[in-house]
Structure formats: structure tokens, C-alpha cells
Amino acid sequence: MMSVMYADTVILNGSVLTVNQQDDVTEAVAIRDGKILAVGSNSEIEAYIGDETNVIQAGGKTVMPGFVDAHIHFGMYGLLDHGIIDINYPKAKSIEEIKDLIRAEAKKKKKGEWIKLQGYDHNKLLEKRHPTKEDLDEAAPENPVQCTRCCAHMAVYNSLALEIAGVHSADQYAPGEVVVNENGQLHGLLKETAHMDTSTKVEFSSDELLDGFVNADRIMLSLGITTAHDAGAYGAASTSAMQDACESGAVHVRLYPMLFDMFGKESGKEYIRTFIRAGIHTGCGSQHFKVGPTKIMLDGSSSGPSCAVIEGYSHDPANHGIQVWEQEEADEIVLAAHKAGFQVTAHAVGDKAVTIMVNAIEKALRQYPREDHRHRIEHCGLTNPELIGRIAKLGIIPISNPSFITINGTDYNRYYGERVDYLFALKSYLDAGIITAIGSDSPVTHPNPMNSLFGALNRKDQKTGDSVGEMQKVGVKEIVRMFTYNGAYASFEETVKGSLEPGKLADIVVLTENLLDYPPESIQDVRVAYTLVDGKVVYKADA
């Protein structure tokens, strides 16, 4: 008689989205030694239940692979309220409320210590403007202050912070990066490289960084995120703290860090060159911490708006955004990283920036052909049919952010007009055979995957109800695949995770509803009941 291999854990009575090649939906999953032992009907999987098997009843709700957030600033998000004051709307609804938060923090700080804030959106503040250095000076005259916009591409600094950074005039940087007021005086708002350079002066302790990663891990697990592609933060110190947190077991989420710092173009170039000289490349590491792609930042943000566009913004036709890298610069660093064996990627939001990265990848592949390179473009926001065709032909993976639609949709209609039909163009990617993965870009948006599902399924601004490029809607199974299997594919890991199949890692989420029959317009109400990593329950919702 053949002995039965009993499972450590069994999940029964679910609507199991396997995300296998056939997109099968079944009822139950068996887990042993951190991996999926079997997937099938309740009667098939009940055979794996022994005296010591932990049984989870899914109650007809969705069971699916853990979410892979393919673009998130993991540590930066974790630092919110753990070293950085969270001023995302509606936590701060006005500049006066931001000033009150600064005043309260200044009372806790010693003279000269940095006060750091993140998340305001001038479009949503009561005053409908950015704070100024005078606003920040009034609240904290004896502390340097960094007040970063939600997009993280710009920040307002007070007078002491500008003095520390040595920023005295607009001509120190490219046009538009150092904002001046109508009197020609410094406003305090710095964009792109000016902001990134000034960020090098902002101080974080190693304890703050570690605390940020632990805090982020706790939140991500509660949201069903089991893998995160970290899109960069504070350079070597941040990467080192991240690896330590993973290796010590303090962080359970699997991390795939992009090689990128937030300290400007020249610093970013040298950071990449350091890794090239070291001789390691993408894929080095373990199942919990693995080196990802090199990343460059070609332009600004979609909501600023400051992304580099071919045609001017619909609301401001003379404005074409901020292009941080020239084509020749991108060609050089992409070629060097590609030749050294790295996966390469770039922050490219506007169609002009996307074109620059597509050109650079095309040139690198022409000179040094490589099969299965899986080069990426982060955001890949504005596209067009020609660009989509080139992306498909080259095998590039766009990392899309449909959650942006939910909070910025009305502004997008104003900024881009009819171009929203090719903004985060998920349906067009599917039709062209392009594999796209999904990222929240948190802390730019909240990392809850249901925000991304809402944006992909509905293509609406959640606050105003305005539609935004409805032709790009996709279905539930399609967005789930993008957020699981495709995310694993984007890090060369689809053979070990991203779908519920025997032999794969048991990174699994049980939701509170059945996604297949839940109203798309209410999808943001869905929560996580259980999250499992390596087959162990690492999050369980309160009953």
C-alpha cells in the first residue's frame, strides 16, 4: 500500500485562481515544506490531511498567488511615520495642517536636526499650491526641513535646508528645476536633479532604515504582497540595511532591489558603474533577497506634471516636461549594463522618455544580442501604437501603475487629453502579446493591490468618477496574472512562484471575497484574510 505524503497546511473550499497556463480555477491547495504539494478539488486535497495538518477554510473566497508588487519603494514607504511624517491626502488637507505637523515635530528635535515629510499633492491641498520655504521657515526656523511631494520627484525645502545644500540660484541646475517666485527669489521648490542632489544632505540613521523595512514588511503582508521589486531609495546604506533585514528574518517579503539611488543623475551613473566593476549582475542572491536591474531616471512624474512628452501638455501646450537624460547618456549606461549581464530598466513616464529607453535598449541589443534579456521600463506611462509595437518586438516588459488612475484620473484628463487612451495601456499590451507587470509605486500611492485592481478594471478616478481611457480596461483574471505570474516573470522567477502549481513556493493569499463574482466598482473593499510565505501564515486578519 502506497503511503500518503501528508501536508503541513491545506486550504479548502476556495475559489483558487491558479494562474497556471490554462488559468484553471479549482477548490483547494496542499502545502508541504514551504512549497505547493498539490492543487485540485476538495476531495483530492483532503487526502493530504493528516493529524497534524493545519486546515484553513477559505469559505468560497479567492485563494491566489501572493501579489508581486513590481515597482515599490519598499523602505521609503516603511519610513512614513517611522522617521518621515506622512502628509498624504487626507492626512494633511492644507498647508496650515502641514505647518502644524512641522511645529509639533520641531518641539521633539534638537536644533539643526532634519525634519522630513512626504506625500503632499498641491492639487489636493486647500490652498491649491505648493508650500513655500517661508511656510516651512515659519514652522521650523531652526531645523532643516524637506517636504516631499507625493511623486517624490520634487520637494520644498526651507531656508536652512537650502543653505546646507548650497542652493542659491536657479541657474545652478537645468531650467525649471529650481523654482523661483515672481520676484526672482527662491521659492523653495526643487525638482528632479536639484531635489535629488539636495536629498543627499538629508540624514537617516541605520536604525531608522531598519525600522522602515520592518514596518513596510508588516504592512505589505497585511495586503497580501509577498514579493516586492524595490525601485530604489537612499543608495548603498538603504541596500545594505535591506539585505540585513532579509537575511536576519526581520523581513518576510521577498525583495528584488533595483540598483538605483535617489541622489541625482551623476550619483546614479556612478552607483551603476560600481556594480558593473564588482562583476556581479542581476540574479545574484537568494529567494529572499536578489539583485535586480540597473535603473536610471529619465524624466519626471505623471501627476506633477513633469514627465517628458513629445507634444506639450493639453492644459499647457508650451510645457513638454523635464527630460533628465539625453539619448546619448542613456545609450551609454544601458549598453554598459546590458553588456555586463544586467537586466536594465528606466523610470520613463512620458512618451518622449519611453522613446529614449526603447531606443537605448534597441541599440544595446543590436550591438550585443541576448536572448531572454527581460529589460524593463518602469511606469511606461504614455505610449502610442508605434511605441507599443516596438516594445513588443524587442520583448521589453512595461511595469504599469493602474492605481495612479484612481487618484489622478481627473488631472490626467486635463493634462493629457485624448492621450489617456494610451496611458498605462494594459489592454493594448495584452493585444500585442506584451507581458506587463504591476507596481504601486508606493509611497506615491497606497500599496493596497486593490487600488491597482480598481484602476485596471474600472479606469475611473475614484473621487470624481471621471473615466480615463476606458478602452484599456482588462478583466479580473488578466489583472491578477499581471500582478502575480507576470511580476515573477519580470524578475526571472516564474518557474518558482507567481502561480499555484506543484513544486512552486507556497506564497499564497486568501481574500475576504471571491474576485470572480465581486462588483468591480467595489473591489477596493476586498481585504486579505491570510497571507502565507514559504507555506507559513505570516498574516491573519482579526476575526
LUMZA-231874 format. One record per residue (C-alpha): x, y, z; residue in one letter. Coordinates in steps of 0.001 Angstrom, whole numbers, padded with zeros to 6 digits, always signed. Each point is the difference from the previous one (the first is absolute). Layout:
BEGIN
XYZA
...
//
This chain:
BEGIN
+000000+000000+000000M
+001371+003398-001009M
+000537+002468+002877S
-001547+003456-000185V
+002235+003064+000306M
-002010+002112+002413Y
-000029+003770-000376A
+001137+002511+002581D
-002864+002291-000996T
-003092-000458-002142V
-002308+002728-001284I
-003515-001292-000780L
-003218+001341-001501N
+001543+002843-001916G
-000344+001546-003405S
+003614-000766-000826V
+001432+002154-002796L
+002956-002156-000981T
+001304+002428-002668V
+001399-003055-001766N
+000257-000117-003789Q
-003680-000912-000326Q
-001139+002477+002684D
-001703-002885+001823D
-002252+000776+002936V
-000228-002763+002573T
-000883-000494+003677E
+002933-000902+002203A
+003779+000074+000539V
+002350-002251+001963A
+003360+001301+001318I
+003057-001833+001296R
+003502+001217+000904D
-000696+003511-001235G
-001131-001082-003459K
-003242-000855-001708I
-000577-003736+000180L
-003240-000216-001988A
-002862+002085-001367V
-003427-001418-000786G
-003509-000697+001172S
-000915-000205+003679N
-000255-003791-000165S
+003410-000302-001646E
+001743+002271+002502I
-001748-001439+003086E
+002083-003134-000572A
+003052+001993+001101Y
-001451+000884+003405I
+001689-001753+002905G
-000306+000321+003769D
+002426+002958+000101E
-001126+001797-003154T
-001139+003583+000452N
-003275+000472-001901V
-001103+003440-001192I
-003598+000361-001147Q
-000242+002559-002792A
-003812+000090+000007G
-000352+000352-003747G
+002257+003062-000124K
+002934+000592-002333T
+003227-001875+000625V
+002815+001196-002251M
+003765+000439-000281P
+001460+002760+002152G
+000057+003387-001688F
+003270+001025-001627V
+000298+003773+000207D
+002426+000556-002868A
+000731+003644+000805H
-000079+001237+003567I
+002325+002077+002158H
-000228-002542+002800F
+002220+001662+002590G
-001166+003512-000840M
-003600-001021+000621Y
+000945-001645+003269G
+001612+003219+001199L
-003331+001848-000093L
-000739+000812+003631D
+003251-001838+000814H
+002466+002802-000664G
-002019+001853-002665I
-003271+001799+000755I
-002789-001335-002215D
-001865+002921-001594I
-001848-001901-002720N
-003544+001239-000587Y
-002213-000086+002058P
+002466-000167+002900K
+000938+003564-000848A
-002662+001991-001854K
+001632+003426+000055S
+003321+001771+000304I
-001047+001196+003454E
-000435-003619+001107E
+003455-000824-001406I
+001466+002928+001968K
-001682-001246+003182D
+001613-003425-000486L
+003401+001642-000526I
-000394+002122+003141R
-000846-003068+002067A
+003023-001878-001378E
+002323+002956+000590A
-000828-000147+003700K
+001399-003570+000081K
+003149+000763-001989K
+003281+001574+000982K
+001055+003157-001792K
+001437-000921-003410G
-001617-003439-000251E
-001865-000751-003230W
-003799-000064-000168I
-001229-002156-002871K
-003500-000141-001500L
-001364-001939-002970Q
-003195-000149-002007G
-001703+003348-000610Y
-001733+000623-003327D
-000419+003703-000734H
-003015-000820-002193N
-001834-001344+003048K
+001085+002521+002655L
-002556+002627+001040L
+002274+002789-001261E
+000525-001697-003410K
+003721+000797+000063R
+003329-001325+001167H
+001252+001035+003436P
+002820+002574-000118T
+003273+000283+001894K
-001605+002838+001973E
-002790-002362+001101D
+002580-002511+001200L
+002233+002687+001579D
-002931+001245+002049E
-000680-003493+001345A
+003629-001031+000673A
+002528+002830-000237P
+002778-001948+001748E
-000306-003353-001795N
+000620-000905-003624P
-003276-001199-001544V
-000631-002223-003024Q
-003674-000108-001079C
-000231-002491-002877T
-002888-000112-002446R
-001849-003310-000419C
+001785-000745-003293C
+003446+000249+001711A
+001309+001927-003025H
-000124+003343+001765M
+000070+001434+003496A
-000199+003314+001795V
+002946+000869+002230Y
+000234+002764+002589N
+002747+002612+000084S
+002263-001985+002330L
-000265-003117-002176A
+000789+002003-003159L
+003001+001520+001753E
+001288-003441+001032I
-000419-001229-003590A
+001671+003087-001478G
-002970+000867-002216V
+000020+003768-000563H
-001263+000651-003532S
-002019-001494-002834A
+002947-000180-002387D
+001728-002677+002075Q
-002169-002650-001690Y
-001920-000600-003209A
-002857+002409-000760P
-003050-000619+002151G
+001747-002105+002639E
+000521+002855+002481V
-003291+001876+000209V
+000020+003739+000627V
-002909+002286+000883N
-001190+003065-001895E
+002715+002094+001686N
+002735-002337-001185G
+000597-001330+003528Q
+000285-003690+000855L
-003447-001496+000562H
+001378-003023+001832G
-001339-002522-002528L
+002709-002133-001630L
-000681-002504-002777K
+001790-003046-001407E
+003818+000235+000218T
-000067+003095+002232A
-002262-001868+002422H
+001968-003256-000277M
+003313+001753+000679D
-001441+001774+003032T
-001345-003335+001274S
+003603-001137+000543T
+000160+002432+002925K
-003045-001478+001750V
+001015-002334+002779E
-001360-003441+000948F
+001446-002226+002686S
+000552-003735-000564S
-002604-000665+002693D
-002534+002165-001870E
+000651-001875-003247L
-000373-003416+001654L
-003149+001106+001796D
-001368+001174-003344G
+000532-003406-001609F
-001599-001839+002918V
-002967+002356-000038N
-000407-000405-003762A
+000139-003789+000327D
-002812-000003+002559R
-002218+002151-002222I
+000755-001877-003238M
-000842-003368+001534L
-003340+001383+001170S
-000680+000969-003632L
+000966-003366-001467G
+003276+001207-001554I
+002581-002781+000243T
+002594+001332-002466T
+001069+003594-000562A
+002251+001394-002712H
+001575+002892+001880D
+000383+002971-002353A
+002742+001716+001956G
+000492+002306+002929A
+003079+001314+001753Y
+002801-001828-001761G
+002491-002363+001599A
-001138+000567+003590A
-003580-000916-000908S
+001016-003075-002036T
+002242-001244+002800S
-002736+000408+002614A
-002442-001780-002324M
+002270-003017-000426Q
+000641-000190+003750D
-003741+000130+000702A
-000668-002839-002445C
+002842-002231+001166E
-000885+000448+003665S
-003620-000982-000600G
-001240+003413+001136A
-001627+000375-003446V
-002102-002820-001486H
-000887+001625-003321V
+002356-001108-002776R
+001941+002995-001339L
+001408+000631-003462Y
+001782+003376+000260P
+000729+002141-003022M
+003502+001470+000001L
-000900+003656+000287F
+000454+002821+002466D
-002120+003116+000382M
+002937+002403-000058F
-000051+001259-003574G
+001311-000968-003422K
+003748+000108+000607E
-000275-001898+003275S
-002235-002551-001731G
+002513-000526-002799K
+002812-000656+002459E
-002186-002324+002064Y
-000660-002166-003066I
+003655+000074-001052R
+001010-001186+003477T
-002126-003125-000419F
+001304-000569-003525I
+003598+000185+001288R
-000850-002434+002806A
-000823-002696-002566G
-003334-001104+001483I
-003206+000468-001954H
-003756-000496+000068T
-001034-003234+001729G
+002721-000131+002645C
-001435-000861+003410G
-002627-002272+001521S
-003745-000555-000178Q
-000467+002728+002614H
+002474+002621-001275F
+001085+000069-003627K
+001801+002670-002025V
-002326+001565-002561G
+000532+002269-003011P
+002027+003155-000338T
-002314+003001-000131K
+000290+003531-001322I
-002507+002848+000336M
-000744+001634-003338L
-002767+002469+000849D
-002461+001289+002569G
-003434-001064+001169S
-003424-000446-001556S
-001823+001988+002674S
+002471+002879+000495G
-000300+000203-002901P
+003676-000101-000972S
+000434-003068-002223C
+001676+000515-003379A
-002635+000044-002741V
+000296+000250-003794I
-002941+002406-000276E
-000567+002649+002670G
-002467-000554+002804Y
-003626+000524-000953S
-000475+002625+002718H
+003385+001649-000717D
+001118-000666-003591P
+003346+001794+000400A
+001001-002340+002828N
+001688-003253-001084H
+001040-001139+003482G
+003486-000701+001302I
+002378-002263-001899Q
+002801-000940+002416V
+002175-002162-002320W
+001027+000589-003590E
-000275-002879-002476Q
+003782-000430-000187E
+000325-000224+003790E
-002721-002642+000215A
+001565-001937-002887D
+003367-000098+001744E
-001117-001232+003440I
-002605-002446-001371V
+002588-001523-002342L
+002579-000344+002794A
-002463-001678+002386A
-001469-002240-002708H
+003473-001105-001104K
+000888-000805+003629A
-002965-002378+000289G
-002468+002212+001809F
-003684+000298-000598Q
-000494+003719-000648V
-002890+002311+000675T
-000865+003672+000140A
-002541+002255+001596H
-001682+001282-003159A
-003490+001482+000251V
-000537+002330-002954G
+000038-001276-003576D
+003211+001911-000728K
+001771-001719+002904A
-001449-003398-000972V
+001336+000537-003515T
+003474+000746+001374I
+000058-003277+001959M
-001387-002062-002881V
+002698+001486-002241N
+002720-000780+002555A
-001098-003623+000457I
-000318-000471-003754E
+003559+001272-000547K
+001410-002189+002801A
-001676-003120-001385L
+001175+000779-003514R
+003611+000246+001175Q
-000112-002858+002539Y
-002954-002320-000746P
-001337-001861+003020R
-002910-002400+000153E
-002487+000372+002868D
+001471+003270+001285H
-003313+001122+001563R
+000990+003659+000014H
-002667+002172+001560R
-001459+003493-000036I
-001341+001233+003336E
-003394+001742-000343H
+000134+000185-003812C
-002861+002428+000488G
-000812+001704-003288L
+000385-002137-003109T
-001444-000190-003502N
-000578-002816-002518P
+003463+000392-001521E
+001745-000165+003378L
-002096-003000+001032I
+001040-001799-003176G
+003671+000673+000693R
-000333-001120+003633I
-001613-003254-001128A
+002648-000650-002657K
+002864+000570+002448L
-001536-002086+002819G
+000011+002885+002470I
-002059-000327+003203I
-001976+003155+000912P
-000693+000378+003726I
-003403+001669+000182S
-001699+001995+002778N
-003797-000166-000409P
-000455+001192+003591S
+001097+003457-001204F
-003268+000203-001935I
-001989-000270+003228T
+001546+003099+001592I
+001147+002095-002972N
-002506-000867-002729G
-001723+003362-000234T
+003348+001793-000078D
+001199-002412-002698Y
-002962+000896-002215N
+000944+003652+000400R
+003726-000519-000561Y
-000066-002509-002859Y
-003400+000232-001722G
-000577-002872-002441E
+003444-001401+000779R
-001499-001689+003084V
-001164-002693-002446D
+003630-001188+000014Y
+000818+000766+003638L
+000938-003199+001876F
-001283-001840-003047A
-000710-003440+001504L
-002462-001202-002646K
+002234+001114-002851S
+002909-001841+001616Y
-002093-003161+000194L
-001091+000301-003599D
+003627+000455-001100A
+001207-003021+001985G
+001981+002176+002414I
+000553-001295+003539I
-000649+002867+002400T
+000320-000122+003782A
-001640+002260+002585I
+001537+002348+002558G
-001550+002340+002544S
+002985+002389+000046D
-000757+000413+003687S
+000401+002405+001791P
-001256+001905-003050V
-003239-001970+000459T
-001175-002259+002801H
+001384-003521-000614P
-003363-001776+000336N
-000229-002173-003172P
-003745+000582-000110M
+000698+003587-001082N
+001810-001365-003051S
-002818-002452-000679L
-002528+002824+000213F
+001984+002098-002469G
+000457-002881-002445A
-003590-001255+000147L
-001782+003367+000060N
+002395+002631-001393R
-001632+002651+002175K
+001111+002693+002401D
-001389-001338+003253Q
-000745+003439+001457K
-001634+001659-003032T
-001248-003033-001929G
+001515+001359-003213D
+000895-002637-002598S
+003610-000134-001197V
+000767-001913-003194G
-002668-002680+000421E
+001285-001894-003052M
+002841-001276+002198Q
-002223-001882+002488K
+000940-003642+000640V
-001742-002897+001783G
+000553-001471+003455V
+002040-003007-001108K
+002117+002218-002229E
+000912+002517+002722I
+000612-002803+002517V
+002480-001604-002419R
+001749+003331-000503M
+000272+000413+003773F
+001324-003519+000686T
+001485-002146-002756Y
+001104+002953-002128N
+001661+001618+003000G
+001944-003211+000595A
+000876-000094-003712Y
+001357+003558+000237A
+002602-001267+002487S
+000754-003304-001803F
-001837-001947+002726E
-003153-001309-001676E
+001233-003602+000357T
+000003+000263+003808V
-002905+002340+000802K
-002802+002080-001447G
-002493-002848-000473S
-001431-002775+002174L
+001569-003145-001465E
+001708-003006+001625P
+003630+000659+000839G
-000277+003776+000146K
+000532+002116+003103L
-003068+000103+002204A
-000482+003767-000018D
-003784+000183+000162I
-002743+002495+000800V
-003545-000735+001177V
-002360+002951-000551L
-003241+000954+001724T
-002041-000184-003228E
-000141-001917-003269N
+001535+002301-002603L
-001712-001838-002849L
-003481+001067+001067D
+000712+003161+001993Y
-001183+003345-001476P
+003015+001697-001668P
-001124+003425+001206E
+000276-001221+003622S
+003244-001946-000362I
+001844+002315+002401Q
-002147-001393+002830D
+001659-003423-000339V
+002471-000821+002765R
+002539-002708+000789V
-000975-002769+002393A
+003298-001958-000058Y
+003440+000473-001465T
+002433-002912-000189L
+003711+000186-000862V
+001960-003234-000323D
-003213-001759+001018G
-000123+001723+003385K
-002789+002334+001074V
+001688+003389+000406V
-003218+002026+000144Y
-003489-000837+001201K
-002762+002584+000146A
-001819+000517+003263D
-003243-001937+000126A
//
